[in-house]
């Protein structure tokens, strides 16, 4: 489930995520929320909290995705258009530690 979701996110939204953090945390988080809706549905909750339901978990997952992903994607898009998202190729090749801190990450 995670690998196809990672490929879908990379290919559809052109997310530059070399370690797959978006798909791992996003997809696993949503699957975890939905699993609570499936396996904890109908169990009584503490106090005045309504019982857990699949639809409640699904709506929460949708809101979480909208509040988390949409603004992040929009800000990244604006930063990409302003050319603020990536360091220049020369800095990337030399290493950002050297460019920003004046230090080598690894001693050769």
Buried (B, 14 or more C-beta within 10 A) or exposed (E): EEEEBBEEBBEEBEBEBEEBEBBBEBBEBBBEBBEBBEEBBEEEEEEEEEEBBBEBBBEBBEEBEEEEBEEEBEEBEEEEEEEEEEBEEEEEEEBEEEBEEEEEEEEE
